[in-house]
Amino acid sequence: MSDSIYRALQGLSRRETILCKQGSRLPKHLEFKLYAFYLSLILFAIIIAFIWQLTRLETFKITSLILLLSGYFGIIAHPALLFIVRSKEISKHFKNPFNIIYANAQETEGIDKRYINYLATKRPEQLELVLLEVKAQKHIFEQKTALLVGSIERIGFAPGILALLISLDKLSEIELDWVLSIAYIIPIIYFFGAFSRLLASKVARHITILELALSNQKAKVGS
């Protein structure tokens, strides 16, 4: 059975998450929490927008627009905020651009080696089957994400910002039309696409580990 291989991959994923949190110099993984805060602002803006449509009260309209503007402002200002918070780390990066990359590689090497050696003890047909299934699931996941996200991930928040500016041209007459709807929905789709891309990259790394375990196993058999 291939259950032990899947459990090993799940354990590797958990260890990668723990290592990422430990390696972050930001207080309590601040970068992730900031993105979650921006997304929460936009989600609350959408919920209040629905209430506005039901009640037609100006208070809900203004509150929803303020939350939406705050979410967009946070997203746009996020790089500048990180530059301030991580100024020391960024200055070190400019002095030695490859230092962070090699340091991260060194941290993950020990964990990867342990899992590769463990996976290399499994039967080749089991590893090949798991590798086939993981590749297939990655492809299906990427296709579904592409259908939902489309090209929004590449063009970013520009359409949403433009739609918001067009709608705010006449604040007193603003309505939840298709233009303003774009401003509400673009950030959600973008965040979903970015999160999906991170998941796909992690799965791609696990595929590489499976392939390396298989090649190590074949090398031992050949020798």
C-alpha positions as CSV (number, residue, x, y, z in Angstrom):
1,M,0.0,0.0,0.0
2,S,1.1,3.6,-0.7
3,D,-0.5,5.1,2.5
4,S,2.9,5.5,4.2
5,I,4.2,7.5,1.2
6,Y,1.3,9.9,1.3
7,R,1.7,10.2,5.1
8,A,5.4,11.0,4.6
9,L,4.4,13.8,2.0
10,Q,1.9,15.2,4.4
11,G,4.5,15.2,7.2
12,L,6.9,16.9,4.9
13,S,4.3,19.6,4.1
14,R,3.8,20.3,7.8
15,R,7.5,20.5,8.5
16,E,7.9,23.0,5.7
17,T,5.1,25.1,7.2
18,I,6.8,25.0,10.6
19,L,10.2,25.8,9.1
20,C,8.7,28.8,7.2
21,K,7.2,30.2,10.4
22,Q,10.4,29.7,12.4
23,G,12.5,31.3,9.6
24,S,10.4,34.4,9.4
25,R,11.9,37.3,11.2
26,L,8.6,39.2,11.2
27,P,6.8,39.1,14.6
28,K,4.4,36.1,14.6
29,H,4.4,35.8,10.8
30,L,3.2,39.4,10.4
31,E,3.3,39.3,6.6
32,F,0.6,36.5,6.4
33,K,-1.5,38.3,9.0
34,L,-1.4,41.5,7.1
35,Y,-2.6,39.8,3.9
36,A,-5.4,38.1,5.9
37,F,-6.3,41.5,7.4
38,Y,-6.6,43.1,3.9
39,L,-8.7,40.1,2.7
40,S,-11.0,40.4,5.7
41,L,-11.6,44.1,5.0
42,I,-12.7,43.2,1.5
43,L,-14.8,40.3,2.6
44,F,-16.6,42.5,5.1
45,A,-17.0,45.2,2.4
46,I,-18.8,42.6,0.2
47,I,-21.1,41.4,3.0
48,I,-22.0,45.0,3.9
49,A,-22.6,45.7,0.2
50,F,-25.2,43.0,0.1
51,I,-26.9,44.5,3.2
52,W,-26.8,47.9,1.4
53,Q,-28.6,46.4,-1.6
54,L,-31.3,44.9,0.7
55,T,-31.8,48.0,2.9
56,R,-30.8,50.8,0.5
57,L,-29.3,52.7,3.5
58,E,-26.6,55.2,2.8
59,T,-24.7,54.2,6.0
60,F,-24.1,50.7,4.7
61,K,-23.0,52.0,1.3
62,I,-20.4,54.4,2.8
63,T,-19.2,51.7,5.3
64,S,-18.8,49.2,2.5
65,L,-16.9,51.6,0.3
66,I,-14.6,52.7,3.2
67,L,-13.7,49.0,3.9
68,L,-13.1,48.4,0.2
69,L,-10.9,51.4,-0.1
70,S,-9.0,50.4,3.1
71,G,-8.4,47.0,1.7
72,Y,-7.1,48.3,-1.6
73,F,-4.9,50.9,0.2
74,G,-3.4,48.2,2.4
75,I,-2.6,46.0,-0.6
76,I,-1.0,48.9,-2.5
77,A,0.9,50.1,0.6
78,H,2.0,46.6,1.6
79,P,5.4,46.6,-0.2
80,A,6.3,49.9,1.4
81,L,5.3,48.7,4.8
82,L,7.3,45.5,4.5
83,F,10.3,47.6,3.3
84,I,10.2,49.5,6.5
85,V,9.7,46.5,8.7
86,R,12.3,44.3,6.9
87,S,14.8,47.1,6.2
88,K,17.7,45.3,7.8
89,E,16.9,42.0,6.0
90,I,16.6,43.9,2.7
91,S,19.9,45.7,3.1
92,K,21.6,42.4,3.7
93,H,19.9,41.0,0.6
94,F,21.3,43.9,-1.5
95,K,24.8,43.3,-0.1
96,N,24.6,39.5,-0.9
97,P,21.5,38.8,-3.2
98,F,22.0,35.0,-3.0
99,N,22.5,34.8,0.8
100,I,18.8,34.3,1.6
101,I,18.3,31.8,-1.1
102,Y,21.3,29.7,0.0
103,A,20.4,30.1,3.7
104,N,16.9,28.8,3.0
105,A,18.2,25.9,0.9
106,Q,20.6,25.0,3.7
107,E,17.7,24.9,6.3
108,T,15.5,22.6,4.1
109,E,18.3,20.3,3.0
110,G,18.4,18.2,6.2
111,I,14.6,17.7,6.2
112,D,14.6,16.8,2.5
113,K,17.4,14.4,2.8
114,R,15.7,12.5,5.6
115,Y,12.5,12.2,3.6
116,I,14.3,11.2,0.4
117,N,16.1,8.4,2.2
118,Y,12.9,7.2,3.8
119,L,11.0,7.2,0.4
120,A,13.9,5.4,-1.2
121,T,13.2,2.4,1.0
122,K,9.7,2.0,-0.6
123,R,9.1,-0.3,-3.5
124,P,9.6,1.4,-6.9
125,E,6.2,0.6,-8.2
126,Q,4.6,2.3,-5.2
127,L,6.7,5.4,-5.7
128,E,6.0,5.5,-9.4
129,L,2.2,5.1,-8.8
130,V,2.2,7.9,-6.1
131,L,4.3,10.1,-8.5
132,L,1.8,9.5,-11.3
133,E,-1.2,10.4,-9.1
134,V,0.4,13.5,-7.6
135,K,1.4,14.8,-11.0
136,A,-2.2,14.1,-12.3
137,Q,-3.8,15.9,-9.3
138,K,-1.4,18.9,-9.7
139,H,-2.4,19.2,-13.4
140,I,-6.1,19.0,-12.6
141,F,-5.7,21.6,-9.8
142,E,-3.8,24.0,-12.1
143,Q,-6.4,23.6,-14.8
144,K,-9.3,24.4,-12.4
145,T,-7.4,27.4,-11.0
146,A,-6.7,28.7,-14.6
147,L,-10.4,28.4,-15.5
148,L,-11.5,30.4,-12.4
149,V,-8.7,33.0,-12.2
150,G,-7.8,33.3,-15.9
151,S,-5.4,36.2,-16.6
152,I,-6.3,38.2,-13.5
153,E,-3.3,36.8,-11.6
154,R,-1.0,38.2,-14.2
155,I,-2.6,41.7,-14.5
156,G,-3.0,42.1,-10.8
157,F,-5.4,44.6,-9.0
158,A,-5.3,47.2,-11.8
159,P,-8.8,46.4,-13.2
160,G,-10.3,46.5,-9.7
161,I,-8.6,49.8,-8.8
162,L,-9.7,51.3,-12.1
163,A,-13.3,50.2,-11.6
164,L,-13.3,51.6,-8.1
165,L,-12.0,55.0,-9.2
166,I,-14.6,55.1,-12.0
167,S,-17.4,54.3,-9.5
168,L,-16.2,56.9,-7.0
169,D,-16.4,59.7,-9.6
170,K,-19.9,60.5,-8.4
171,L,-20.2,59.2,-4.8
172,S,-23.7,60.3,-4.2
173,E,-25.0,58.5,-7.3
174,I,-22.9,55.3,-6.9
175,E,-24.7,52.0,-7.4
176,L,-23.6,48.4,-7.2
177,D,-23.4,48.0,-11.0
178,W,-21.1,45.7,-12.9
179,V,-18.3,48.2,-12.8
180,L,-18.3,48.4,-9.0
181,S,-18.8,44.7,-8.8
182,I,-15.4,44.2,-10.5
183,A,-13.8,46.3,-7.8
184,Y,-15.3,44.0,-5.1
185,I,-14.5,40.7,-6.8
186,I,-11.0,41.2,-8.3
187,P,-9.1,41.0,-5.0
188,I,-10.8,37.8,-4.0
189,I,-10.0,36.1,-7.3
190,Y,-6.4,37.4,-7.1
191,F,-5.8,36.2,-3.6
192,F,-7.3,32.8,-4.5
193,G,-5.0,32.6,-7.6
194,A,-1.9,33.6,-5.6
195,F,-2.7,31.0,-2.9
196,S,-3.3,28.3,-5.5
197,R,0.1,29.2,-7.1
198,L,1.8,28.7,-3.8
199,L,0.1,25.3,-3.3
200,A,1.1,24.2,-6.8
201,S,4.7,25.2,-6.2
202,K,4.8,23.1,-3.0
203,V,3.4,20.1,-4.8
204,A,5.9,20.6,-7.6
205,R,8.7,20.4,-5.0
206,H,7.2,17.2,-3.6
207,I,7.2,15.7,-7.1
208,T,10.9,16.5,-7.4
209,I,11.6,14.8,-4.0
210,L,9.7,11.7,-5.2
211,E,11.6,11.7,-8.5
212,L,14.9,12.0,-6.6
213,A,14.0,9.2,-4.2
214,L,13.2,7.0,-7.3
215,S,16.5,7.9,-9.0
216,N,18.5,7.2,-5.8
217,Q,16.7,3.8,-5.5
218,K,17.5,2.9,-9.0
219,A,21.1,4.0,-8.6
220,K,21.5,1.6,-5.6
221,V,19.9,-1.3,-7.5
222,G,22.2,-0.6,-10.5
223,S,25.3,-0.6,-8.3
